[in-house]
């Protein structure tokens, strides 16, 4: 698809952006975002995305855009584009970085849409690097390390990279949550991580299905005891991981089916349906 025909749009606070407005954002690092996949004008885990945006804004800026306004911006972008698309919401402040002017300032909202995305087919082999993302619980911009370590992994014959914290625990991969399988239960890493929206969807559907899950410190030495591993993000509920560093891990097709089953069980909602739920009508 040519650039001219891509369904790319961008809006700030619900209105089309100008080049002058959007150019400074290319060099800004004090902002947070969420990324979602829209299918048939509906989104799975929409409540999780809205909660992420609200809580991150309060943490970063001391104030958040109201949920009602945020929903209106997202709805306008979805309505203006094709039924299937990728949508990214970035929240920032006009005062910018490295300045006290950005403190306790009403945030602004940039909504961008593009072609729908799908995760790689996999399975993936992950290198291991000692790295801890700053403010790991927030999905923020300006993280050059994620791309840097991806490139380094590829140069060394891997597909992507997993992060090991200073306590020797596996935490995340570059743009992914890690998840493991012990043959009976789903195991989530215990470390400082971003609680992904896909992770949240899978966790609540595992609870609904009565599948055991727990959080556990996963070290490199622990990998040999596990029956499967995967990565997930807003693109996909699970891509098999068959190696982390020098350790080979079974592909665990039954585990991948379970993750997909959880995703398929998660209802997709439109903004109109969410508005009705909020209003109680």
Protein Blocks (a to p, Z undefined) as FASTA:
>chain_A
ZZklpccdcdeehiacdfklmmmmmmccbdcddddddeehiaehklmmmmmmmmmmmmmn
opacdfklmmmmmmmmmmmmcfbdcdddddddfklghiaklgoiacddddddddddddde
bjadddddddddehklbccehilklmmmmmmmmmnopabdcdddfkopafbdfkbccddd
ehjaccdddddddddfklmmmmmmmmmnopacddddddfklmmmpgbdcdddfkbgbdcd
fbehjbccdfklmlmmmmmmmmmmpccddfklmmmmmnoZZ
